[in-house]
């Protein structure tokens, strides 16, 4: 990975000042406990004061290497000067008018850019919202209007959000929907391709797809299904890459049945996997694609892009929202996409992928608790198991993440079984910082094995 030529406000180096968490973070934690809902949890016990490039600075002066990007949001860094300048310039003009009342050019310009980047040569339409959950909700609404059907298919290990409809689509109960039902009706769960955990380790992607199709045909009926929604690489479920051929066959069957195929690219989009969107790795062209997270350099924005003949079936006023496509967030997105293009972040993601596998695959052979090493681009994962088998080891995973944090590396966990460490570094991170984070991670894994 070529060393970045970017100039950073903060020295791109790890630094620990002493007690961790420090006194200021402890004071804020005490204040938090008296005012913030217990339902809002945080991974880190420290409070952020500043962030730039691949470094997070806490209120006690500790400098941590960021391997999470705010869950794949700060792809261009947490305070890229081009994004910051675009936001500042827009706030000096207007912060809000509501596109549904008084539209503005930025919304149109960004929609044109998204249509250009999204897979497929067909005519496209775009709509913007605030969060990934909203994008998913609206994609399902569009599919139901366009098909006149109601059933929606989601997959094992899926994560699509925490609103009523999206938590129904999400597979994992705790913590996302435990005690919060009833969820929305007409949602059906179908087997996923999970190569590491298949009963038949030799099953191909196409065979796994036929298994899923048979389930849909027998339990629902293709003519009843409005939409099939799937993450091309599952996020919260464990960074699961379906076997090659799975996605194309599911998309093909959906087309045969008149079903809207929705690719949820909220976490995997915008250079995260080494392509603009993860669907492109197997040439899949979704009917509708959802996006959020990395789209706007940290500003809240989401959207859907899809076939014009599908999105245009929705009546006027059927899509929208007060803040959807907010002008400040739109300005940030245009700047962030410009950074992605100018700094070649797809290529940087691919180089990070190679460095990760060059480092972790030898460790997998050495350490029995490293069950699987997988990912694409800078969406990378290690699945931990108990030595001698494939039983998930969530406690070990939690310990490794905590020990990394104590060493100044921000590491996130995920997975249906809580046994996966995921790496989502900012793509502007320097080569030296990325390699240092991997070195610390490997050392921590060895010490805990």
C-alpha positions in Angstrom: 0.0 0.0 0.0 1.5 3.3 -1.1 2.1 5.7 1.8 -0.5 8.4 1.7 0.5 11.9 0.7 -2.3 13.4 2.7 -1.6 15.9 5.4 -3.2 15.2 8.8 -4.0 17.5 11.6 -3.2 14.8 14.1 0.1 12.9 14.2 -0.7 9.4 12.8 0.7 7.5 15.7 -0.5 5.4 18.6 0.0 6.9 22.0 -1.2 5.8 25.5 -0.9 8.3 28.3 -1.4 6.1 31.4 -4.5 4.8 33.1 -7.1 3.5 30.6 -9.8 4.7 30.7 -8.4 8.0 32.0 -9.9 10.3 34.6 -11.8 12.5 32.2 -13.4 9.5 30.4 -14.3 8.1 33.8 -16.0 11.3 34.8 -18.0 11.4 31.6 -19.0 7.8 32.1 -20.4 8.7 35.5 -22.4 11.6 34.1 -23.6 9.4 31.3 -25.0 6.8 33.7 -27.2 9.5 35.3 -28.7 10.8 32.0 -28.4 8.4 29.0 -30.8 5.6 28.5 -29.4 2.2 29.4 -30.6 0.9 26.0 -27.8 3.0 24.3 -24.6 1.1 24.7 -21.0 1.8 23.7 -18.1 -0.5 22.8 -15.3 1.8 24.1 -15.0 3.0 27.7 -13.3 6.2 26.5 -14.8 9.5 25.1 -13.6 11.0 21.9 -12.3 14.5 21.6 -10.8 14.5 18.1 -10.3 12.2 15.2 -8.3 12.4 11.9 -7.2 9.9 9.3 -6.7 6.6 11.2 -6.4 8.1 14.7 -9.0 8.7 17.4 -7.9 11.0 20.3 -9.8 10.6 23.6 -10.4 13.3 26.2 -7.4 12.1 28.2 -5.0 12.5 25.3 -4.7 8.8 24.3 -4.3 8.3 20.6 -6.0 5.1 19.3 -5.7 3.4 15.9 -9.2 3.3 14.4 -10.0 -0.1 12.9 -13.7 0.5 13.0 -14.5 3.7 11.1 -17.6 4.3 13.2 -18.9 1.0 11.8 -17.8 1.6 8.2 -18.8 5.3 8.1 -15.6 7.3 8.1 -14.1 5.7 5.0 -12.4 9.0 4.1 -11.5 9.7 7.7 -13.4 11.4 10.5 -12.5 14.9 9.5 -11.2 15.0 5.9 -10.5 18.6 5.0 -12.5 18.4 1.7 -15.6 17.1 3.5 -15.2 19.6 6.3 -14.9 22.5 3.8 -17.9 21.4 1.9 -20.0 21.2 5.1 -18.8 24.6 6.3 -19.6 26.2 2.9 -23.1 24.7 2.8 -23.9 25.8 6.3 -23.0 29.4 5.4 -25.7 29.2 2.7 -28.6 27.2 4.1 -28.8 24.1 6.4 -32.3 23.0 5.5 -35.3 23.8 3.3 -36.7 20.2 2.9 -36.4 18.9 -0.6 -40.1 18.0 -0.5 -40.9 21.8 -0.1 -38.1 23.8 -1.8 -35.7 21.5 -3.7 -32.0 22.3 -4.3 -29.4 21.4 -6.9 -27.1 19.3 -4.6 -29.8 16.6 -4.1 -30.1 16.3 -7.9 -26.3 16.4 -8.5 -25.7 13.6 -5.9 -28.5 11.5 -7.3 -26.9 11.7 -10.8 -23.5 10.7 -9.3 -25.0 7.7 -7.5 -26.8 6.5 -10.6 -23.5 6.7 -12.5 -21.7 4.7 -9.8 -24.3 2.0 -9.2 -24.2 -1.3 -11.2 -26.2 -1.6 -14.4 -26.7 0.3 -17.6 -30.5 0.6 -17.2 -32.2 3.9 -16.5 -32.2 4.6 -12.7 -34.0 6.6 -10.1 -32.7 7.7 -6.7 -34.2 8.9 -3.4 -32.5 10.0 -0.2 -33.2 9.4 3.5 -31.4 9.6 6.8 -30.4 6.1 8.0 -29.7 2.7 6.7 -32.9 1.4 8.3 -34.9 4.1 6.5 -33.3 3.1 3.2 -34.3 -0.5 3.7 -37.8 0.4 4.8 -38.3 2.4 1.6 -36.8 -0.2 -0.6 -39.4 -2.7 0.7 -42.2 -0.1 0.3 -41.2 0.4 -3.4 -41.0 -3.4 -4.0 -44.5 -3.9 -2.6 -46.0 -1.1 -4.7 -44.2 -2.2 -7.8 -45.2 -5.9 -7.5 -48.6 -5.7 -5.8 -47.3 -8.5 -3.4 -46.5 -8.4 0.3 -44.1 -11.2 1.2 -40.4 -10.2 1.9 -37.6 -12.7 2.1 -34.5 -12.2 4.3 -31.7 -14.5 5.2 -30.1 -16.2 8.2 -27.5 -14.0 9.9 -29.0 -10.9 8.2 -28.9 -7.4 9.8 -31.0 -4.7 8.2 -31.8 -2.3 11.1 -33.6 -1.7 14.3 -36.9 -0.1 13.3 -40.0 -2.3 13.4 -39.8 -3.5 9.9 -36.1 -3.8 9.7 -35.7 -5.6 13.1 -38.1 -8.1 11.6 -35.7 -8.5 8.7 -32.8 -8.8 11.1 -32.0 -12.4 12.1 -30.4 -12.0 15.5 -32.8 -11.5 18.4 -30.5 -10.1 21.1 -29.9 -7.3 21.4 -31.7 -6.0 18.3 -35.3 -7.1 18.9 -35.5 -9.0 22.2 -38.8 -8.1 23.9 -39.7 -5.5 21.2 -42.3 -7.4 19.2 -44.5 -8.0 17.5 -42.5 -7.3 14.4 -43.9 -6.5 10.9 -45.7 -9.4 9.2 -45.0 -11.2 5.9 -41.3 -11.6 6.5 -39.7 -15.0 5.8 -36.3 -16.3 6.9 -34.3 -18.4 4.3 -31.0 -20.3 4.6 -27.9 -18.4 3.8 -24.7 -19.6 2.2 -22.1 -19.6 5.1 -19.1 -21.5 3.7 -17.3 -22.0 7.0 -20.4 -23.4 8.8 -22.0 -25.5 6.1 -22.9 -29.0 7.1 -21.6 -30.1 3.7 -18.3 -28.2 3.3 -18.3 -29.0 -0.5 -21.6 -27.4 -1.3 -21.2 -24.8 -4.1 -22.7 -21.4 -4.1 -25.2 -22.4 -6.8 -26.2 -25.5 -4.8 -26.7 -23.3 -1.7 -28.8 -21.0 -3.8 -31.0 -23.9 -5.1 -31.5 -24.9 -1.4 -32.7 -21.4 -0.7 -34.9 -21.3 -3.8 -36.5 -24.6 -2.9 -37.4 -23.2 0.6 -38.9 -20.1 -1.0 -40.9 -22.1 -3.5 -42.3 -24.6 -0.9 -42.9 -22.2 2.0 -44.0 -19.0 0.3 -44.3 -19.4 -3.5 -42.4 -17.2 -5.9 -45.6 -15.5 -7.1 -46.3 -14.2 -3.5 -42.9 -12.6 -3.0 -42.5 -8.9 -3.4 -38.8 -8.6 -2.6 -35.7 -10.6 -1.7 -33.3 -8.6 0.4 -29.7 -9.6 1.0 -26.4 -8.1 2.1 -23.8 -9.1 -0.6 -21.4 -9.5 2.4 -23.3 -9.8 5.6 -22.3 -7.3 8.2 -23.4 -7.7 11.8 -24.1 -11.4 11.1 -20.3 -12.0 10.9 -18.9 -10.5 7.6 -20.1 -13.7 5.8 -19.2 -14.0 2.2 -21.6 -16.3 0.4 -20.0 -18.9 -1.8 -19.3 -17.8 -5.3 -22.4 -18.2 -7.5 -24.9 -17.9 -4.7 -25.8 -14.2 -5.3 -26.1 -14.4 -9.1 -28.4 -17.5 -8.9 -30.7 -15.9 -6.3 -30.8 -12.7 -8.5 -31.6 -14.7 -11.6 -34.4 -16.6 -9.9 -35.9 -13.4 -8.6 -35.9 -12.0 -12.1 -37.7 -15.1 -13.4 -40.4 -14.8 -10.7 -40.9 -11.0 -11.1 -39.4 -10.4 -7.6 -37.6 -7.2 -6.8 -34.0 -8.1 -5.8 -32.7 -5.7 -3.2 -29.0 -5.6 -2.3 -28.4 -4.0 1.1 -25.1 -2.2 0.6 -25.4 0.0 3.7 -22.2 -1.4 5.2 -20.4 -2.8 2.1 -20.8 0.2 -0.2 -18.5 3.1 -1.2 -15.1 1.5 -1.8 -15.3 -0.7 1.4 -14.8 -4.0 -0.5 -12.4 -2.7 -3.2 -15.3 -1.9 -5.6 -17.9 0.9 -5.3 -20.4 -1.7 -4.3 -19.9 -5.3 -3.2 -22.5 -6.6 -5.7 -20.0 -5.8 -8.5 -17.6 -8.5 -7.4 -19.8 -11.1 -9.1 -21.4 -8.9 -11.7 -24.8 -8.8 -9.8 -27.1 -5.9 -10.9 -29.7 -5.4 -8.2 -33.2 -4.0 -9.0 -32.8 -1.8 -5.9 -29.7 -1.0 -3.8 -29.7 0.5 -0.4 -26.8 2.7 0.9 -25.8 4.7 3.9 -22.7 4.7 6.3 -19.7 5.6 4.0 -21.7 7.7 1.6 -21.2 11.1 3.3 -18.0 11.1 5.4 -19.8 10.9 8.7 -22.9 13.0 8.0 -26.3 11.3 8.3 -27.5 10.3 4.9 -28.9 7.2 3.2 -30.6 6.4 -0.1 -31.9 3.9 -2.6 -31.0 3.6 -6.2 -32.9 1.3 -8.6 -34.6 0.6 -11.8 -36.6 3.6 -13.1 -39.5 1.4 -14.0 -39.7 0.1 -10.4 -39.1 3.3 -8.4 -41.4 5.4 -10.7 -44.4 3.2 -9.8 -44.6 4.9 -6.4 -47.1 7.7 -6.3 -46.0 11.3 -5.6 -45.5 11.8 -1.8 -45.0 8.0 -1.2 -41.2 8.6 -0.6 -39.5 11.3 1.4 -39.0 12.7 4.9 -38.3 16.0 6.5 -34.5 15.6 6.6 -34.1 13.1 3.7 -31.2 14.4 1.5 -30.4 17.3 3.9 -28.3 19.9 2.0 -25.4 19.7 4.4 -25.3 15.9 4.2 -25.5 16.0 0.5 -22.6 18.4 0.2 -20.6 16.1 2.5 -21.4 13.1 0.2 -20.4 14.9 -2.9 -17.1 15.8 -1.3 -16.5 12.3 0.1 -17.1 10.7 -3.2 -14.7 13.1 -4.8 -12.1 12.0 -2.2 -12.7 8.4 -2.9 -12.1 9.0 -6.6 -9.1 11.3 -6.3 -7.3 9.2 -3.7 -8.0 5.8 -5.3 -9.7 4.3 -2.2 -10.9 1.2 -4.1 -7.3 0.3 -4.8 -6.3 1.1 -1.2 -9.0 -1.3 0.0 -7.7 -4.0 -2.2 -4.1 -3.5 -0.9 -5.3 -3.6 2.7 -7.0 -6.9 1.9 -3.8 -8.4 0.6 -1.8 -7.3 3.6 -4.5 -8.7 5.9 -4.5 -12.1 4.3 -0.7 -12.2 4.1 -0.6 -11.6 7.8 -3.5 -13.6 9.1 -3.6 -16.8 6.9 -0.2 -18.0 8.4 -1.6 -17.3 11.9 -4.7 -19.4 11.1 -2.4 -22.4 10.5 -0.5 -21.7 13.7 -3.4 -21.0 16.1 -6.2 -23.5 16.5 -8.7 -20.9 17.8 -8.6 -18.9 14.6 -11.3 -20.7 12.8 -11.8 -18.7 9.6 -10.2 -15.6 8.0 -12.3 -13.9 5.4 -13.4 -10.7 3.8 -13.0 -8.4 0.8 -11.2 -5.1 0.5 -11.2 -3.4 3.9 -14.2 -5.4 5.2 -12.3 -8.1 6.9 -13.0 -10.7 9.6 -11.6 -13.4 11.9 -13.9 -16.0 13.4 -12.8 -17.5 16.7 -13.6 -21.0 17.9 -12.7 -23.3 20.7 -9.6 -25.3 19.9 -10.2 -28.6 18.1 -13.5 -27.8 16.5 -15.9 -25.1 15.3 -17.7 -24.2 18.5 -18.0 -20.4 18.6 -15.9 -18.8 21.3 -17.5 -15.4 22.1 -15.6 -15.0 25.4 -12.2 -15.3 23.6 -13.4 -12.8 21.0 -14.5 -10.3 23.6 -11.1 -10.7 25.4 -9.1 -10.2 22.3 -11.0 -7.0 21.4 -10.6 -5.7 25.0 -6.9 -6.5 25.0 -6.4 -4.7 21.7 -8.2 -1.7 23.1 -5.9 -1.7 26.1 -3.0 -1.5 23.6 -4.6 1.4 21.8 -6.3 -0.4 18.9 -10.1 0.1 18.3 -11.4 -3.3 17.3 -15.1 -4.2 16.8 -16.8 -7.6 17.2 -19.9 -9.0 15.4 -21.5 -12.3 14.4 -24.6 -14.3 15.2 -22.5 -16.1 17.8 -20.5 -13.0 18.9 -17.3 -14.7 17.9 -16.1 -12.6 15.0 -13.7 -9.7 15.0 -14.2 -7.3 12.2 -11.8 -4.8 10.7 -13.1 -1.6 9.0 -10.2 0.8 8.9 -10.5 4.2 7.3 -9.3 3.8 3.7 -7.1 6.9 4.1 -5.1 5.2 6.9 -1.4 5.2 6.4 0.4 1.9 5.5 2.5 2.1 8.7 -0.6 2.5 10.9 -2.5 -0.3 9.3 0.5 -2.7 9.7 1.0 -1.6 13.3 -2.6 -2.4 14.1 -2.3 -5.9 12.5 0.9 -6.6 14.4 -0.7 -5.7 17.7 -3.8 -7.8 16.8 -1.7 -10.8 15.9 0.3 -10.5 19.2 -2.9 -10.3 21.2 -4.3 -13.4 19.5 -1.1 -15.4 20.2 -1.1 -14.3 23.9 -4.7 -15.5 24.3 -4.4 -18.8 22.5 
